[in-house]
Amino acid sequence: MISWLFLLVATIIVFVYYNRILGFSLLLFTIYKILNDSGVLVKITFEFLLIQKSRFYYSRYQGNYRNIHPKFKALNKICNKFKNTKSGYSLCGIYYDNPDKIEDINKSTAVVGFLFPEAYSNDTDLEAYLKENRGEFSYSELPSAKCIYTQFPFNSIVSMIVAIYRYYKELKKQKESKFFKECEVDDNNCIIEVYNNYIQFLIPLSNKNGFSLYK
């Protein structure tokens, strides 16, 4: 977001005080960068990916998925307490219901929390905090699994909105494709969203029961 503002300010300065042709060129580049960084120009592809085992500290959510943001706001508040902790974990949500198919959208279920790769050290202040607060967070070891994988850039709230809108719109179309039918993807498959430098969308094709955490 800061780089976008810097480019816009630089473009205005160049256009007004120096060279309008150069300023116009910078404007086109700025527009391209904003669209690319926000994920508007990202080509959507569905690929296979084998994800590794991981440790997951999570809390449950039931309700309209559009209202889940307070859960992530609470997670980010915890992140800020441990911002000096070495990176390696990601925020994660696992969504179990299709809003277009469920009878009552307010009964949609999900789990959200902190995801640590198995190889990542569990000797951190953040994970110690999560272990001490088991009343607030449940724990599960997620299995390795073959998944259908897609990713988008994640650098602002705009990029998140674009990613979620474009992914689920395309997914709705692709579910009728030969590729998805051969993978036996249906509305019983959960969808995992992992948030770090990218928003990663994962549909497990194996070890599905290992991701069924809302009980």
QUIMOQUI-V581936 format. One record per pair of residues at least 6 apart in sequence whose C-alpha atoms are under 7 Angstrom apart, sorted by the first residue. I is the first residue (numbers start at 0). J is the second residue. Records with the same first field share a line. If there is no record, write none. Layout:
I->J / J
This chain:
0->155
3->29 / 33
6->29
7->29
10->22 / 25 / 26
11->22
13->22
14->21 / 22 / 23
34->40
35->41
36->152
37->152 / 157 / 158 / 161
38->151 / 152 / 158 / 161 / 162
39->161
44->149
45->147 / 148 / 149
46->147 / 148 / 149
47->145 / 146 / 147 / 148
48->145 / 146 / 147 / 148
49->143 / 144 / 145 / 146
50->143 / 144 / 145
51->142 / 143 / 144
52->116 / 117 / 141 / 142 / 143
53->114 / 115 / 116 / 117 / 140 / 141 / 142
54->114 / 115 / 116 / 117 / 139 / 140 / 141
55->112 / 113 / 114 / 115 / 138 / 139 / 140 / 141
56->112 / 113 / 114 / 129 / 136 / 137 / 138 / 139
57->110 / 111 / 112 / 113 / 136 / 137 / 138
58->110 / 111 / 112 / 135 / 136 / 137
59->109 / 110 / 111 / 213
60->108 / 109 / 110
61->105 / 106 / 107 / 108 / 109
62->104 / 105 / 106 / 107 / 108
63->104 / 105 / 107
64->107
74->112
81->125
84->123
87->115 / 119
88->113 / 114 / 115 / 116
89->113 / 114 / 115 / 193 / 194 / 195
90->112 / 113 / 114 / 193 / 194 / 195
91->111 / 112 / 113 / 114 / 192 / 193 / 194
92->109 / 110 / 111 / 112 / 191 / 192 / 193
93->109 / 110 / 111 / 189 / 190 / 191 / 192
94->108 / 109 / 110 / 189 / 190 / 191
95->108 / 109 / 189 / 190
96->107 / 108
97->186
98->104
109->213
110->213
129->136
141->209 / 210
142->206 / 209
144->203 / 204 / 205 / 206
145->203 / 204 / 205
146->201 / 202 / 203 / 204
147->201 / 202 / 203
148->200 / 201 / 202
149->199 / 200 / 201
150->197 / 198 / 199 / 200
151->162 / 197 / 198 / 199
152->158 / 196 / 197 / 198
153->159 / 196 / 197 / 198
154->196
173->179
174->180
188->202
189->202
190->200 / 201 / 202
191->200 / 201 / 202
192->198 / 199 / 200 / 201
193->199 / 200
